[in-house]
Amino acid sequence: MTKLKNPYAEFPGYSCFGCSPTNPAGLHMEFFKEGDEIVCKWDPKDHFQGFHDILHGGIQATMMDEIASWVVFVMLDTAGVTYQLNSRFRKPVLISKGIITVRATLVRQHKRIAEIEARLYDGEDMLCAESQANYFIMPRDKAVNELHFPGKAAFLK
C-alpha cells in the first residue's frame, strides 16, 4: 500500500471538507493506493454522529464521494466533478467500533464519464455502505487550468 500525497494542501484557500488537513470542521481523509484501489483508513470522531454512536449517513456518502474523486486523480490522471452519487446503507456504522475503511475502484470509463464503486467498512471490517459515483471527467488541459490539477505524479510520494 502506497501513501498518497495531497498536493492541494499547499494551495492558498484550499479547504476541502473531505481531504484538507487544515479544515477545522473537515474529515481530514488521507489516501493510499493498493493495486487498482484507492483506500482510506479513518478514525471517526463523536461529532460526526447522527444517532448516538452511529456515523451520520451524510458523512458516509461524503467519504465515498471524496474517495471517488481520488480515483479520478490517480487512476485517470485528471480531475472531474460528481454528477451522480447513488448510495446504499446496509447497516449502521458504529463509531465505537473504531477505524473505518473506505475502498474505491474504477468500474469503467465511457468517453467523459467515469463510473466508480466505493465501499465503506466499519471497524470490524463489515460492509456497511456502498456508492456508485459517476464523475464527469475534465479534459486534462481544462483540469489543469480550471481545477488546478497538478498531475498524477504530484499525488505519488
C-alpha positions as CSV (number, residue, x, y, z in Angstrom):
1,M,0.0,0.0,0.0
2,T,1.4,3.4,-1.1
3,K,0.5,6.5,0.8
4,L,-0.7,9.3,-1.5
5,K,0.3,12.9,-1.0
6,N,-2.3,15.7,-1.0
7,P,-0.7,18.2,-3.4
8,Y,-3.6,20.6,-2.9
9,A,-2.7,21.0,0.8
10,E,-0.3,23.9,-0.1
11,F,-2.7,25.6,-2.4
12,P,-3.9,29.0,-1.0
13,G,-7.5,29.0,0.1
14,Y,-7.8,25.2,-0.1
15,S,-10.3,23.9,2.5
16,C,-11.9,20.7,1.1
17,F,-14.3,19.3,3.7
18,G,-13.2,15.8,2.8
19,C,-9.4,15.9,2.5
20,S,-8.0,19.2,3.6
21,P,-5.7,18.6,6.6
22,T,-6.3,22.1,7.9
23,N,-10.1,22.5,7.7
24,P,-11.1,22.5,11.4
25,A,-14.6,21.1,10.7
26,G,-13.4,18.6,8.0
27,L,-12.8,14.9,7.8
28,H,-9.0,15.1,7.2
29,M,-9.1,12.0,5.0
30,E,-5.8,10.5,3.8
31,F,-5.5,8.1,0.9
32,F,-3.4,5.1,-0.2
33,K,-3.1,3.2,-3.5
34,E,-3.3,-0.5,-3.2
35,G,-3.3,-2.3,-6.6
36,D,-6.2,-0.9,-8.5
37,E,-7.9,0.5,-5.5
38,I,-7.7,3.8,-3.6
39,V,-8.1,3.2,0.2
40,C,-8.7,5.4,3.2
41,K,-8.4,4.5,6.9
42,W,-10.3,7.0,9.0
43,D,-10.8,7.3,12.8
44,P,-14.4,8.5,13.3
45,K,-15.0,11.2,16.0
46,D,-18.1,11.6,18.0
47,H,-19.0,14.9,16.5
48,F,-19.7,13.1,13.2
49,Q,-22.5,11.0,14.6
50,G,-26.2,11.1,13.7
51,F,-27.9,9.0,16.4
52,H,-25.8,8.0,19.4
53,D,-22.7,6.2,18.3
54,I,-23.8,5.9,14.6
55,L,-21.8,7.7,11.9
56,H,-24.1,10.1,10.1
57,G,-25.2,8.8,6.7
58,G,-24.3,12.1,5.0
59,I,-20.7,11.8,6.3
60,Q,-20.6,8.2,4.9
61,A,-21.8,9.5,1.5
62,T,-19.3,12.3,1.6
63,M,-16.5,9.9,2.3
64,M,-17.4,7.7,-0.6
65,D,-17.8,10.7,-2.9
66,E,-14.4,12.1,-1.8
67,I,-12.5,8.8,-2.3
68,A,-14.1,8.6,-5.8
69,S,-12.5,11.9,-6.7
70,W,-9.1,10.5,-5.7
71,V,-9.7,7.5,-8.1
72,V,-10.1,10.1,-10.9
73,F,-6.9,12.0,-9.8
74,V,-4.7,8.9,-9.5
75,M,-6.1,6.3,-11.9
76,L,-7.3,8.6,-14.7
77,D,-4.6,11.3,-14.3
78,T,-7.2,14.2,-14.5
79,A,-9.9,15.8,-12.4
80,G,-13.6,15.8,-12.6
81,V,-16.8,16.6,-10.8
82,T,-19.6,14.4,-9.3
83,Y,-22.7,14.4,-11.4
84,Q,-24.4,11.4,-9.7
85,L,-24.0,9.6,-6.4
86,N,-26.2,6.6,-5.5
87,S,-25.6,5.3,-2.0
88,R,-26.9,2.2,-0.2
89,F,-26.7,2.0,3.5
90,R,-26.6,-1.7,4.5
91,K,-26.1,-1.4,8.3
92,P,-25.3,1.3,10.9
93,V,-21.6,2.3,11.2
94,L,-20.9,2.3,15.0
95,I,-18.3,4.9,15.8
96,S,-17.3,2.9,18.9
97,K,-16.0,0.1,16.6
98,G,-13.0,2.2,15.6
99,I,-11.2,2.7,12.3
100,I,-13.4,2.8,9.2
101,T,-12.0,1.7,5.9
102,V,-13.3,3.1,2.6
103,R,-12.2,1.5,-0.7
104,A,-12.9,2.7,-4.3
105,T,-12.2,1.3,-7.7
106,L,-12.8,2.4,-11.3
107,V,-15.5,0.2,-12.7
108,R,-15.4,1.7,-16.2
109,Q,-14.9,4.9,-18.2
110,H,-17.1,5.7,-21.2
111,K,-16.0,8.8,-23.0
112,R,-16.0,11.6,-20.3
113,I,-17.9,9.6,-17.7
114,A,-16.2,7.5,-15.0
115,E,-18.2,5.0,-13.0
116,I,-16.6,4.4,-9.6
117,E,-17.6,2.0,-6.9
118,A,-16.9,2.9,-3.3
119,R,-17.4,0.7,-0.3
120,L,-17.4,1.7,3.4
121,Y,-16.5,-0.9,6.1
122,D,-16.8,-0.5,9.9
123,G,-14.1,-1.2,12.5
124,E,-14.9,-4.9,12.3
125,D,-14.4,-4.9,8.5
126,M,-18.1,-5.4,7.9
127,L,-19.5,-3.8,4.7
128,C,-21.9,-1.1,5.9
129,A,-22.4,1.2,2.9
130,E,-21.6,1.4,-0.8
131,S,-21.9,4.0,-3.5
132,Q,-21.8,4.2,-7.3
133,A,-20.3,7.6,-8.1
134,N,-20.4,8.8,-11.6
135,Y,-17.9,11.5,-12.4
136,F,-17.8,13.9,-15.3
137,I,-14.2,13.8,-16.4
138,M,-12.5,17.0,-17.5
139,P,-10.1,17.1,-20.4
140,R,-6.6,17.3,-19.0
141,D,-6.0,20.9,-20.1
142,K,-9.2,22.1,-18.5
143,A,-8.5,20.1,-15.3
144,V,-5.1,21.9,-15.1
145,N,-6.3,25.4,-15.9
146,E,-9.7,25.4,-14.1
147,L,-9.3,22.9,-11.3
148,H,-5.6,23.4,-10.7
149,F,-4.9,19.7,-11.3
150,P,-1.2,19.1,-10.7
151,G,-0.9,15.8,-12.5
152,K,-0.9,12.2,-11.2
153,A,2.7,12.3,-10.2
154,A,2.1,15.0,-7.6
155,F,-0.1,12.5,-5.7
156,L,2.6,9.8,-5.6
157,K,5.4,10.1,-3.0
